[in-house]
Structure formats: C-alpha cells, structure tokens
Amino acid sequence: MDSVTTRTISSTAEAQQDMLPLMEDFYTIQGEGFFQGHAAYFIRLGGCDVGCVWCDVKESWDAAAHPQVSVEAMVEKAKASGSTIAVITGGEPAMYNLQQLTLALQHAGLRTHIETSGAYALTGTWDWVCFSPKKFKAPVSSVYAQADELKVVIYNKSDFSWAEEFAGKVRPDCKLFLQPEWSKEKEMLPLIIDYIKAHPQWQVSLQVHKYMNIP
C-alpha cells in the first residue's frame, strides 16, 4: 500500500458476504478520474436501483441475472492478473457488504478502490473512494467525508451548479473531476474546458478507455 490512508467502514446491519453477484471481471487500464492510465483489475457487481437514463451498463442492473461468485474465487483471479489495484464497480457495489471482499483483496496485496454513486452507506476497507453522485437517487450524507475523489458526469449545463453543491460537501483534499457523458461528449467537453479554466479547482476526466477501445 502507498501513503493513501486505508479506511475501514463497517456496518452491523448486514452480515459480511462471501458470495456476490458478479457481472464481469477483467484486467484493463483505468480510464477515468484520478487513477486514469493505471493498470487495474475491475470487479463489476450486478445490481443497481439508481436508474441513470444514460447508463452504458444497464445489463448490470438486475442482480439476479448474474451468477453468485465466491469472494475467494474473485480474489484469486484478481491476484493472478498481476494488478496492484482492484476496482469494485457496478451496478452499484455499495448495495452489498464488501468488508470480506476488500479485506481479502488487501491481504492478497491489492489496493481496494470503489466507484459508487453514494446511494448506499459504504462498508469495507478502502484505499480509494470515487464518489460519483447521480440525480436519479440521492446519495447518503456519510459518503461525503469518505470520498477521495468526486467525479461528476456532465450531461447538460445545469450539472455544473449541481456539481458545485457536492464540491462544498466533500473534504477539502478531495479531488474534483468533471466528466462529459459519453453520448454528449462533443457538446459538453468544450463547456467543461471553459468551466475549469474559470474554476481551476476542478479537473477534466475523460473516458479514455473508450478512445482506446478497451473495456
């Protein structure tokens, strides 16, 4: 692990889960946010009730459509990949108690990252929390202080002021990113560039994995 503080977030409301609905897992390059360009092993869990209209993985929404896979099997594949980073994504991965998965990944020598809308309270032991709030389901307030990175998807002009609302709630050292929604990238990216020039506390996040035509 590096100098980033690992935080353990536990919940007594749910038992730790050793089986989780797995949509897919793969080794690739992180295409977004602060760790853009880093090799990372992605574990995409099924299940989401946030309902983003522009979601590009709607097939992840129905947890029952994906097999239940053991934490042990997932961690074994992640370790075998050679990656030093495991990104838990979805769907909405925070729907599940992730303490067992994250501890097992860390014991295997991987950093634990999560990409979450913040719609559910976090559980698990995390090296990096990417908080990407969505208008379709309000985030829980506890995630604000836990976020290392705020990544707001810009779909229309009103999203800039919405992004600022969250920037005022996260920690002062939280990294701030604005990312164009892929289908409106040509329209929104020039606006994002102008906005960041006027508000340099923000940075641009692009889905560079799509430019590279990789998962």
N, C-alpha and C positions, 0 to 999 in steps of 0.2 A: 504493500500500500504506500501511497505517497503522502504528502503533508496534509491533504484534504482530510478534515475531521470525519470519522465514521460515526454516524448517529444510529442508535438502536431505538426503534419506535415500536412499542408493544401494545397489544390490545387483549383485554381479558374477555371481550365479548365473543371471540371466536377461538376455537381450538386451532393450533398450528396445522397446516395442511401439507400432507406428504403426497397427495395426488392433485394434479391441477389440469384443467382443460388446455391442451396445447394445440394451437392452430399451426404453428410452424416454428422452426428454429434454424438459424443459418449464420455463417461467418461472413462478414462483409466489411465495408467501410462506413463508419458513422457519417451520415450525410448532412446532419443538421446541428445547429447550436454550438455550444462551447467546445465540444469534442469532435467537431467536424473534421474529417480527414483521418481520424484514428481508426485502426482496425478494432472491430468489436463483434462479439457474438450476441446475436439477438434471440431472445426467447419471447415469442408472441403468444400471449394467453388469449383464449377465447372468452367472450362475454363482455358486453358493453350496453349500457342503457342511457348513454349521453345523447346519442342520436344526431351527430353532426351531419347536416344535409350534404356536405361536400366530402365526407369521409371516403378515402380511397381504399379502405379495407373493410367494407361493410360485411363481408363474409365472416368477419371476426365477431360480429355482434351476438350470435346465437351460441352460447357456451355448449349447448347440448349437441351441436353439430361437430364438435371436435373431441378427440379421444382424451380420456383421462390418462395422464402420464405421470410416473413417479418422479419425485424430486431427485432421487438417486440417478435415474436414467438421464434426466436433463443435465444434471451437473457433470455426469461422466462425459457426455458429448461436448459440453462447453469446455471442459478441461482438455479433452483430446484435440480440440481445434487449435490450441496453442495461443488463443487470445488471452490478453490480460484484463479485458473488460467484458462484463456481461451486462447487457441492457435488457431490462424487463419491460415489455411494452404490451400493447393490445390492439384492439379492445381497450378495456380499462382495467389494468392489472391490479389496481388498489381495491377492487371488489373482493380480493382474496387476502387471507392472512399469509404473508410472504416471509415470515420470520424463519421458518425452516429452510426455505429455498435460499434466502440470502445468506444465512449462516453457512450453509453447505457450500455455496459458491465461494465465499470468503475463505473457508477452510481449504478449498481447492486452489487458492491463490489468485482468484479473480476479484477485481473491483466490482462492486454492485452499483449499477445505475438504474433509475426508473424514469419512465416517461409517463406522466399522469395528468389528467385533466383536473385533478384535485377534488373530484366529485365525492370521494370517499376518504375517510381518515386513513393515513398510512400506517402500515405495520411493516416490520422488517428492520434490517441493519444495512444502512445505505452509505455509500461513499459519495454519491451524487444524485440529487433530486432535480429533475427537469419538470417544472410546473408549466403546463400549457392550458390555461383556463379556456372554457368554451361557453358561449352564450346559451347553449341548449340545456345545460344543467349547472346550477351554481356550485362553485367549489366550497368545501368546508373551510372554516377560518383557520383551523390548525395548520394547514399546509403552508400558509404564508411564511411563517418563521422557519419552516423546514426546507424551503426552496433554495437551491444553489443557483438556479437558472430559471428565469421567466421567459418563456417563448410564446409570443402571441401571434396567431395566424391572422393576417390582414386580408379580409375578404371584400370589405368596402371602406369608404372613407371614415365612417363613424367608428371603425375599430381602433383608430388612433387614440381617441379620447377614452375609449374603453380600456385600452392597454395602460394608459396613464393611471387609471383607477387602481390597477393591480400593482403598478410600479411603486405607488405610495404605500402599499401594504406589506411588501416583502422586505427582507433585511437590507440594510444599506450596501452590503457587499454582494448582493445577488446580481448575477449577470443578466442584462436586459437585451432581448432579441426580438426583432420584428421579422416575420417571415411571410412572404406572399403565398396565398393559397394557390396551388399549382395551376388550376384551370384559369386563374386570373392574373398569372404572373406578369404577363406583358403589360397589363393595365396597372397593376398595383406596385410593381417594383420601382418605376420612376417616382411615384408618390412616396414610397418608403425611403428612397435615397434622399429626396428633398427634406423629408421629415427628420431624418437622422442628422443631416447637415445642420438643421436648426436645433436639434435636441441630441447632442453628441453623447449623452449618457447611454443611448441605445446603440445596438449593432445590428447589422443585417445577417439574417440566417437564410440560406438558400438550400433547397433540397438537391444538393449536388449529386447525390446518388442517382437521381433521375436523369441528370445530364450525362452521367457516366453509364447509364443503362445497366445498373446493378441493383440487387434487392435493397 
